[in-house]
């Protein structure tokens, strides 16, 4: 299926102005490594530094230091709620998405036992597989697998209908594959899970950098993300309905708060990272400047501005992705594994008779960052027939431009000319 053309009403992304906000891009490399972590804009680094150099202590309301920390927590929750279509009171911060998922899996598994089932997919990053598998194994529950089609790259909702039963306690799936970009039909999968009384957990780590995430609209009970994938610092977050979180009782220290969401946050929060996360989300919201006339930045909510900006990001990334795809399939022995109709600008490719790791190193020598691996999507890599080695992953970001693409394609041409 050909890529869908962007809407004529979609705002245009000013990529040159955007790139000027990223000091790392001055280093000269063409970055196609965004799925592993984006580059960071100046405003985010400044927010982290300002927090760490201002008075800071544990949260409270008496001293200025306490008030500063509390304000950073509340601002971080509010920003992530706008990004994820959630309520601030349902946002949980943690060291990483992986750590939060492990913590949640152990909490949920307290109510699981033999005869219960958990459904995971072969498409997912292992952070949305292994925590659920290990939690199920620890209590004698059964793990069932939703399989994706290695030929098309599609993970159809029917794959879940085939394995979800009235004994299923949780269904976990990615919002977008970090390996091949596939975006499953989340509302359809949610209906299948909820019709059988199961919870629905969505890993939005890869999706959040490229498209609007919507906790309620997707039908998810919990959605998780990693701010460092969308211009923020290295930490993790998840969001859920606060009423749902009230029903869960994680292990925690006796003196620590039992309020939601604090009961899920172990130890002192990283206030500076929360400030950086809020700055990153504000930065994303303003990728498309306010239009003239009556449409000012103040007239739109941050959520609305995020939706508008991410639509422009999708249109920009689609144009570049299409250009790269056309060129890749013309190269000798190319197999492009990113084929789903609905997907992010994340291309996995290998070339018959050529070692992907060698190409990775060659391109790096030319200042083009295109890593090769399974990128922790181990089950997906194996399903595609790539074993544990994976292939080259070309990950576009909003700051990718035509010059980057020229350098990528020129580097690949040079590889084949000398190979």
ZIBEL-V604261 format. One record per pair of residues at least 4 apart in sequence whose ideal C-beta (glycine too) atoms are under 8 Angstrom apart, sorted by the first residue. I is the first residue (numbers start at 1). J is the second residue. Records with the same first field share a line. If there is no record, write none. Layout:
I: J / J
//
This chain:
1: 341
3: 318 / 321 / 322
4: 318
6: 10 / 311 / 314 / 315 / 318 / 319
7: 311 / 315
10: 311 / 312 / 314 / 315
11: 288 / 291 / 308 / 309 / 311 / 312
12: 288 / 312 / 315 / 316
13: 18 / 287 / 288 / 312 / 313 / 315 / 316 / 398
14: 18 / 289
15: 19 / 316 / 398 / 399 / 400 / 401
16: 20 / 401
17: 21
18: 22 / 287 / 398 / 399
19: 25 / 399 / 401
21: 41 / 42 / 43 / 283
22: 39 / 40 / 41 / 42 / 399
23: 42 / 45
24: 31 / 39 / 40
25: 29 / 31 / 39 / 399
28: 367
29: 367 / 368 / 369
30: 367 / 368 / 369 / 400 / 403 / 404 / 407 / 408
31: 39 / 369 / 397 / 399 / 400 / 404
32: 368 / 369 / 370 / 393 / 394 / 395 / 396 / 400 / 404 / 408
33: 37 / 369 / 370 / 371 / 395
34: 38 / 39 / 209 / 229 / 395 / 396 / 397 / 400
35: 178 / 206 / 209 / 229 / 346 / 375 / 393 / 395
36: 371 / 375 / 395
37: 228 / 229 / 234
38: 209 / 228 / 229 / 230 / 231 / 397
39: 231 / 397 / 399
40: 44 / 45 / 231 / 232 / 233
41: 45 / 231 / 280 / 283
42: 46
43: 47 / 279 / 282 / 283
44: 48 / 231 / 232 / 233 / 276 / 279 / 280 / 283
45: 49 / 276
46: 50 / 279
47: 51 / 275 / 276 / 278 / 279
48: 52 / 233 / 272 / 273 / 275 / 276 / 279
49: 53
50: 54 / 275
51: 56 / 68 / 72 / 271 / 272 / 275 / 276
52: 56 / 272
54: 68
55: 63 / 64 / 65 / 68
56: 65 / 68 / 69 / 271 / 272
57: 63 / 65 / 66 / 69
58: 66 / 69 / 268
59: 66 / 69 / 70 / 73 / 269
60: 66 / 67 / 69 / 70
61: 66 / 67 / 70
62: 66 / 67
63: 67
64: 68
65: 69
66: 70
67: 71
68: 72 / 271
69: 73 / 269 / 271
70: 74
71: 75
72: 76 / 271 / 272 / 274 / 275 / 278
73: 77 / 93 / 269 / 271 / 274
74: 78 / 88
75: 79 / 274 / 275 / 278
76: 80 / 91 / 93 / 274 / 275 / 277 / 278
77: 81 / 88 / 89 / 91 / 93 / 261 / 274
78: 82 / 88 / 278
79: 83 / 277 / 278 / 281 / 282 / 302
80: 84 / 86 / 88 / 91 / 225 / 237 / 239 / 277 / 281
81: 85 / 86 / 87 / 88 / 90 / 91 / 239
82: 281 / 285 / 301 / 302 / 303 / 306
83: 208 / 213 / 225 / 230 / 281 / 284 / 306
84: 91 / 204 / 208 / 213 / 214 / 215 / 223 / 225 / 239
85: 212 / 213 / 214 / 215 / 216 / 217 / 303
86: 90 / 91 / 215 / 216 / 223 / 239 / 240 / 241
87: 91 / 239 / 241 / 242
89: 242 / 260 / 261
90: 239 / 240 / 241 / 242 / 244 / 245 / 260 / 261
91: 237 / 238 / 239 / 261
92: 100 / 237 / 238 / 239 / 240 / 245 / 261 / 264 / 265
93: 235 / 236 / 237 / 265 / 269 / 270 / 273 / 274
94: 99 / 100 / 103 / 235 / 236 / 237 / 238 / 264 / 265 / 266
95: 99 / 100 / 235 / 236
96: 100 / 226 / 234 / 235 / 236
97: 101 / 127 / 203 / 205 / 224 / 225 / 226 / 236 / 237 / 238
98: 102 / 127 / 131 / 236
99: 103 / 236
100: 104 / 224 / 236 / 237 / 238 / 264
101: 105 / 127 / 128 / 131 / 132 / 201 / 203 / 224 / 238
102: 106 / 131 / 134
103: 107 / 250 / 264 / 266
104: 108 / 131 / 201 / 222 / 238 / 248 / 250 / 264
105: 109 / 131 / 132 / 134 / 135
106: 110 / 135 / 250 / 251
107: 248 / 249 / 250 / 251
108: 112 / 135 / 169 / 170 / 199 / 248
109: 135 / 136 / 138 / 139 / 141
110: 249
111: 169
112: 116 / 118 / 135 / 136 / 139 / 141 / 169
113: 139 / 140 / 141
114: 139 / 140 / 141
115: 141 / 142 / 167
116: 136 / 139 / 141 / 142 / 167 / 168 / 169
117: 136 / 141 / 142 / 143 / 144 / 165 / 167 / 168 / 169
118: 132 / 133 / 135 / 136 / 141 / 142 / 143 / 144 / 168 / 169 / 170 / 171 / 172
119: 143 / 144 / 145 / 146 / 160 / 163 / 164 / 168 / 170 / 171 / 172 / 193 / 198
120: 124 / 128 / 129 / 132 / 133 / 143 / 144 / 145 / 146 / 172 / 173
121: 129 / 145 / 146 / 147 / 148 / 155 / 159 / 160 / 172 / 173 / 174 / 184
122: 145 / 146 / 147 / 148 / 379 / 380 / 383
123: 146 / 148 / 155 / 173 / 174 / 177 / 179 / 180 / 182 / 184 / 377 / 379 / 380 / 383
124: 128 / 129 / 172 / 173 / 174 / 177 / 203 / 377 / 379 / 380
125: 129 / 174 / 177 / 178 / 179 / 203 / 205 / 206 / 375 / 376 / 377
126: 130 / 376 / 377 / 378 / 379
127: 131 / 203 / 205 / 376
128: 132 / 172 / 173 / 174 / 201 / 203 / 224
129: 133 / 172 / 379
130: 134
131: 135
132: 136 / 143 / 170 / 172 / 201
133: 137 / 143
134: 138
135: 139 / 141
136: 141 / 142 / 143
137: 141 / 143
141: 169
142: 167
144: 163 / 164 / 168
145: 163
146: 155 / 159 / 160 / 162 / 163 / 173
147: 159 / 383
148: 153 / 154 / 155 / 156 / 159 / 182 / 380 / 383
149: 153 / 154 / 155 / 156
150: 337 / 383 / 384 / 385
151: 339
152: 339 / 340
153: 177 / 180 / 181 / 182 / 337 / 338 / 339 / 340 / 343
154: 182 / 339 / 340 / 341
155: 159 / 173 / 177 / 182 / 184 / 340
156: 184 / 185
157: 161 / 184 / 185 / 188 / 189 / 192
158: 162
159: 163
160: 164 / 171 / 173 / 189 / 192 / 193
161: 192
163: 168
164: 168 / 171 / 192 / 193 / 196 / 198
165: 196
166: 196 / 197
168: 193 / 196 / 197 / 198
169: 198 / 199
170: 193 / 198 / 199 / 200 / 201
171: 189 / 192 / 193 / 198 / 199 / 200 / 201
172: 201 / 202 / 203
173: 184 / 186 / 189 / 200 / 201 / 202 / 203
174: 178 / 184 / 202 / 203 / 205 / 206 / 207
175: 183 / 184 / 186 / 202 / 203 / 204 / 206 / 207 / 208 / 213 / 218 / 223
176: 181 / 182 / 183 / 204 / 206 / 207 / 210 / 211 / 343 / 344 / 346
177: 181 / 182 / 183 / 206 / 343 / 344 / 346 / 377 / 380
178: 205 / 206 / 346 / 375 / 376 / 377
179: 337 / 346 / 348 / 374 / 375 / 377 / 380 / 381 / 390 / 393
180: 337 / 338 / 339 / 340 / 343 / 346 / 347 / 348 / 380 / 384
181: 206 / 338 / 340 / 343 / 344 / 345 / 346 / 347 / 348
182: 338 / 340 / 342 / 343
183: 207 / 211 / 340 / 342 / 343 / 344
184: 189
185: 189 / 342
186: 190 / 202 / 218 / 219 / 220
187: 191 / 217 / 218 / 219
188: 192
189: 193 / 200 / 219
190: 194 / 200 / 218 / 219 / 220
191: 195 / 219
192: 196
193: 198 / 199 / 200 / 219
194: 198 / 200 / 219
199: 221 / 222
200: 219 / 220 / 221 / 222
201: 220 / 221 / 222 / 223 / 224
202: 218 / 220 / 222 / 223 / 224
203: 224
204: 208 / 213 / 223 / 224 / 225
205: 224 / 225 / 226 / 229
206: 210 / 229 / 344 / 346
207: 211 / 213 / 344
208: 213 / 225 / 226 / 229 / 230
209: 229 / 230 / 344 / 397 / 398
210: 310 / 313 / 314 / 317 / 344 / 345
211: 310 / 313 / 314 / 344
212: 306 / 307 / 310 / 311
213: 218 / 223 / 225
214: 218
215: 220 / 223 / 239 / 240 / 241
218: 223
221: 240 / 241 / 244
222: 238 / 239 / 240 / 244
223: 238 / 239 / 240
224: 236 / 237 / 238 / 239
225: 229 / 230 / 236 / 237 / 238
226: 234 / 235 / 236 / 237
227: 231 / 232 / 233 / 234 / 235 / 236 / 237 / 273 / 276 / 277 / 280
228: 232 / 233 / 234 / 235
230: 280 / 281 / 284
231: 280 / 283 / 284
232: 273 / 276 / 277 / 279 / 280 / 281
233: 270 / 272 / 273 / 276 / 277 / 280
234: 273
235: 270 / 273 / 274 / 277
237: 277
240: 244 / 245
241: 245
242: 246 / 260 / 261
243: 247
244: 248
245: 260 / 261 / 263 / 264
246: 260
248: 264
249: 263
250: 263 / 264
252: 256 / 258 / 263 / 266
253: 266
256: 262 / 263 / 266
257: 262 / 263
258: 262 / 263
259: 263
260: 264
261: 265
265: 269
269: 274
270: 274
271: 275
272: 276
273: 277
274: 278
275: 279
276: 280
277: 281
278: 282
279: 283
280: 284
281: 285 / 302 / 306
282: 286 / 302
283: 287
284: 306 / 309 / 310
285: 302 / 305 / 306 / 309
286: 297 / 305 / 309
287: 309 / 312 / 313 / 398
288: 305 / 308 / 309 / 312
289: 297
290: 295 / 296 / 297 / 299 / 300
291: 295
294: 299
295: 299 / 300
296: 300
297: 305
300: 304 / 305 / 308
301: 305
302: 306
303: 307
304: 308
305: 309
306: 310
307: 311
308: 312
309: 313
310: 314
311: 315
312: 316
313: 317 / 398
314: 318
315: 319
316: 320 / 398
317: 321 / 344 / 345 / 396 / 397 / 398 / 400
318: 322 / 345
319: 323
320: 324 / 345 / 396 / 400 / 401 / 402 / 405
321: 325 / 345 / 347 / 396
322: 326
323: 327 / 402 / 405
324: 328 / 347 / 394 / 396 / 405 / 408 / 409
325: 329 / 336 / 347
326: 330
327: 331 / 409 / 412
328: 334 / 336 / 347 / 349 / 412
329: 334 / 336
330: 334
331: 351 / 412 / 413 / 416
332: 351 / 352 / 416
333: 351 / 352 / 353 / 354
334: 349 / 350 / 351
335: 349 / 350 / 351 / 352
336: 347 / 348 / 349
337: 348 / 349 / 350 / 384 / 386 / 391
338: 343 / 346 / 347 / 348 / 349
345: 395 / 396
346: 393 / 394 / 395 / 396
347: 393 / 394 / 395
348: 384 / 390 / 391 / 392 / 393 / 394
349: 391 / 392 / 394
350: 354 / 356 / 386 / 391 / 392
351: 356 / 359
354: 358 / 359 / 415 / 419
355: 359
356: 360 / 372 / 389 / 390 / 391 / 392
357: 361 / 372 / 389
358: 362
359: 363 / 370 / 372 / 392 / 412 / 415
360: 364 / 370 / 371 / 372 / 392
361: 365
362: 366 / 411 / 415
363: 368 / 369 / 370 / 408 / 411 / 412 / 415
364: 368 / 369 / 370
366: 407 / 411 / 414
367: 407
368: 404 / 407 / 408 / 411
370: 392 / 393 / 394 / 408
371: 375 / 392 / 393
372: 389 / 390 / 391 / 392 / 393
373: 389 / 390 / 393
374: 378 / 380 / 381 / 386 / 388 / 389 / 390
375: 381 / 390 / 393
377: 381 / 390
378: 382 / 388
379: 383
380: 384
381: 386 / 387 / 388 / 389 / 390 / 391
382: 386 / 387 / 388
386: 390 / 391
394: 408
396: 400
400: 404 / 405
401: 405
402: 406
403: 407
404: 408
405: 409
406: 410
407: 411
408: 412
409: 413
410: 414
411: 415
412: 416
413: 417
414: 418
415: 419
//
